[in-house]
Amino acid sequence: MSEPKLHTETPMMADEMMPETAHMEPDMPLDSAAVAEDNAVMAALRERDEWRDKAYRAAADAENVKRRTAQELQDARQFAVSKFASDVLGVGDNLARALTAPEGNEKALRDGIAMTAAQLQTMLGRHGIAPIAVKAGDALNPDLHQAMTEAPTNEFAPGTIVQEIQAGFTINGRLLRPALVVVAKPVDSEQ
């Protein structure tokens, strides 16, 4: 075993072990540059902490907005048709009442159905659903009409509408369902 080495360096003097500030007189002010630097560092740390806090809060707010928006979107998808469905139920109630009308009173039944049809059109209008106006002789508009068949006729120009088979509708100006129509074609003179 080797023997421990003895410390051969010369011992330090007491004033060498003391920090630099120990040499200062007690009434002597600290270096103003060092104090200013310490204050600047502390201010920068406070500002960093404030910005970090603001960033955390902004991230939390963004997450809350995202979550709330997702919930509102889900609710909108799920319940968007509530008002429309409520109005349709009113039309259905009137149709059910028409079916319970006593037999033999066809005029009252007809009048009830006519009123229900008017109620349905009013209800559709409240929800932005409008019928596409179609009359015989109108030009076929492929954006609004769908030709189902052609009818030979000399009464209307070829390619114009002769008759509407099923009504078409728009919803807030956008096509919901095209009107199904019969279109004129020239009469073959050879037959």
C-alpha positions in Angstrom: 0.0 0.0 0.0 1.2 3.4 -0.8 1.3 6.1 1.7 -1.0 9.0 1.4 0.6 12.0 -0.1 1.1 14.9 2.1 0.0 18.3 1.1 3.1 20.1 0.2 1.7 23.3 -1.0 2.1 26.3 1.1 -1.0 27.2 3.1 -3.1 30.1 1.8 -3.2 33.3 3.6 -6.5 34.2 5.2 -7.0 37.2 2.9 -6.4 34.9 -0.1 -9.4 32.7 0.8 -11.9 35.5 1.1 -13.9 36.6 -1.8 -13.1 39.9 -3.5 -15.9 41.7 -1.8 -14.4 40.8 1.6 -11.6 43.3 0.9 -14.1 46.2 0.6 -14.8 48.4 3.4 -18.4 47.9 4.8 -19.5 51.4 3.8 -18.1 51.0 0.3 -20.9 50.8 -2.3 -21.2 47.7 -4.5 -20.1 48.0 -8.1 -23.0 49.8 -9.8 -22.4 48.0 -13.1 -22.8 44.6 -11.4 -26.0 45.8 -9.6 -27.4 47.0 -12.9 -26.5 43.8 -14.5 -28.2 41.8 -11.7 -31.3 44.0 -12.0 -31.4 43.5 -15.8 -31.1 39.7 -15.4 -33.9 39.7 -12.8 -36.1 41.9 -15.0 -35.5 39.6 -18.0 -36.4 36.6 -15.9 -39.6 38.2 -14.7 -40.5 39.2 -18.3 -39.7 35.6 -19.4 -42.0 34.2 -16.7 -44.7 36.6 -17.7 -44.5 35.7 -21.3 -44.4 32.0 -20.4 -47.6 32.5 -18.3 -49.3 34.3 -21.2 -48.3 31.6 -23.6 -49.7 28.9 -21.3 -52.9 30.9 -20.9 -53.2 31.5 -24.6 -52.7 27.8 -25.3 -55.3 26.9 -22.7 -57.8 29.4 -24.2 -57.1 28.0 -27.7 -57.8 24.5 -26.5 -61.0 25.7 -24.7 -62.2 27.4 -27.9 -61.4 24.3 -29.9 -63.3 22.1 -27.5 -66.3 24.5 -27.3 -66.4 24.8 -31.1 -66.3 21.0 -31.6 -69.2 20.7 -29.1 -71.2 23.5 -30.8 -70.6 21.9 -34.2 -71.8 18.5 -32.9 -74.9 20.1 -31.4 -75.6 22.0 -34.6 -75.3 18.8 -36.6 -77.5 17.0 -34.2 -80.2 19.6 -33.7 -80.0 21.8 -36.8 -83.3 20.4 -38.1 -85.2 20.8 -34.9 -87.2 23.9 -36.0 -87.8 22.3 -39.4 -88.9 19.0 -37.8 -91.3 20.9 -35.5 -92.9 22.6 -38.5 -93.2 19.3 -40.4 -94.9 17.8 -37.4 -97.6 20.5 -37.6 -98.2 19.6 -41.2 -98.3 15.9 -40.3 -100.9 16.7 -37.5 -103.2 18.4 -40.1 -102.9 15.4 -42.5 -103.8 13.1 -39.6 -106.8 15.2 -38.8 -107.8 15.1 -42.5 -107.7 11.3 -42.4 -110.1 11.2 -39.4 -112.7 13.3 -41.2 -116.1 11.6 -41.4 -116.8 9.8 -44.7 -119.1 11.4 -47.2 -117.8 15.0 -46.8 -115.3 15.1 -49.7 -115.5 18.9 -50.0 -114.3 19.3 -46.4 -111.6 16.7 -46.9 -110.4 18.5 -50.1 -110.5 21.9 -48.3 -108.5 20.5 -45.4 -105.9 19.0 -47.7 -105.6 22.2 -49.7 -105.1 24.2 -46.4 -102.4 21.6 -45.3 -100.6 22.0 -48.7 -100.7 25.8 -48.3 -99.3 25.3 -44.7 -96.5 23.1 -46.1 -95.5 25.7 -48.7 -95.5 28.4 -46.1 -93.4 26.3 -43.7 -90.9 25.4 -46.5 -90.6 29.1 -47.3 -89.8 30.0 -43.7 -86.8 27.6 -44.0 -85.6 29.0 -47.3 -87.0 26.3 -49.5 -88.7 27.7 -52.6 -90.3 25.9 -55.5 -88.8 26.2 -59.0 -91.3 28.0 -61.2 -91.9 25.9 -64.3 -94.5 26.6 -67.0 -95.1 25.1 -70.5 -93.0 26.8 -73.1 -90.1 27.7 -70.8 -86.6 26.9 -72.0 -85.0 23.8 -70.4 -82.4 25.0 -67.9 -80.2 22.0 -66.9 -79.3 23.8 -63.7 -82.9 23.7 -62.5 -84.7 21.1 -64.7 -84.2 17.4 -65.5 -85.7 16.2 -68.7 -87.3 12.8 -68.1 -88.8 12.3 -71.6 -89.6 14.0 -74.8 -93.0 14.5 -76.3 -93.5 15.1 -80.0 -95.4 18.4 -80.5 -95.5 21.4 -82.8 -97.1 23.6 -80.2 -93.7 24.3 -78.4 -90.3 24.8 -79.8 -88.0 21.8 -79.6 -86.1 21.6 -76.3 -88.7 23.7 -74.4 -90.7 22.4 -71.5 -94.1 20.9 -72.3 -95.1 19.7 -68.8 -93.8 19.4 -65.2 -93.9 15.9 -63.8 -92.5 16.7 -60.3 -91.8 20.0 -58.7 -88.2 21.1 -58.1 -87.0 23.2 -55.1 -84.1 25.4 -54.1 -82.8 26.0 -50.6 -81.5 29.4 -50.0 -80.8 29.8 -53.7 -79.0 26.4 -54.1 -80.6 23.6 -56.0 -82.2 21.1 -53.6 -84.1 19.0 -56.2 -84.4 19.6 -59.9 -87.9 19.8 -61.5 -88.7 16.7 -63.5 -90.1 17.8 -66.9 -91.2 16.6 -70.3 -89.4 18.3 -73.2 -90.8 19.1 -76.7 -89.3 17.4 -79.7 -90.4 18.0 -83.3 -93.1 15.8 -84.7 -91.8 13.3 -87.4 -93.5 14.2 -90.6 -92.6 10.7 -92.1 -94.9 8.7 -89.8 
